[in-house]
Amino acid sequence: MKGVEKVVVRPRKLRKVGFIPRIQYFVPWGIDPGERQNILRIEELEALRLKDLEGLEQESCAAQMEISRQTFQRILSEARKKVADSLIHGKAIRIEGGDYTRNICPVQCLDCGKQWREGYENFEQIIQSGINCPVCNSSRIVCTRQEKKGFCRRHCRRHGRED
């Protein structure tokens, strides 16, 4: 089609979280949870945890989540609004979804050298599903984190993987 511009949408930046709750549903006594509820995203819960429970300054919270302070403020405001709505209006709270990761890892293509950042959960999918380097289509992708006590050394099976 001539004259139609293709809109390229930038993918949402993942928010690093340090806590995934075991209990993901809260219902006020006597309320049917199916009819009145708010969905609290995992990164919204993390913002509440860091700011309101841990008592950190917004700058520190944003740094821990690897996002800007302005983005952190938007996430925190939305979370507080949902919790207040649930408490005032007797709505259930379901905690699920969002754009989050347990860790954000620097990755690199071993063939062309392209570097980018991937969420911890996405990288294993990339290796298993055959998704390749966006530049040269190589499947030789590794995590480049080098710290001796870094996340990848303790929790990630992909560190240094070249297959």
Secondary structure, DSSP 8 states (H G I E B T S, - for coil): -TT-----------EE-S---S--EE--TT--TTTSEEEE-HHHHHHHIIIIIS---HHHHHHHHTS-HHHHHHHHHHHHHHHHHHHHHT-EEEE---SEES-EEEEEETTT--EEEEEHHHHHHHHHHT---TTT--S-EEE----TTSHHHHH-TTBT---
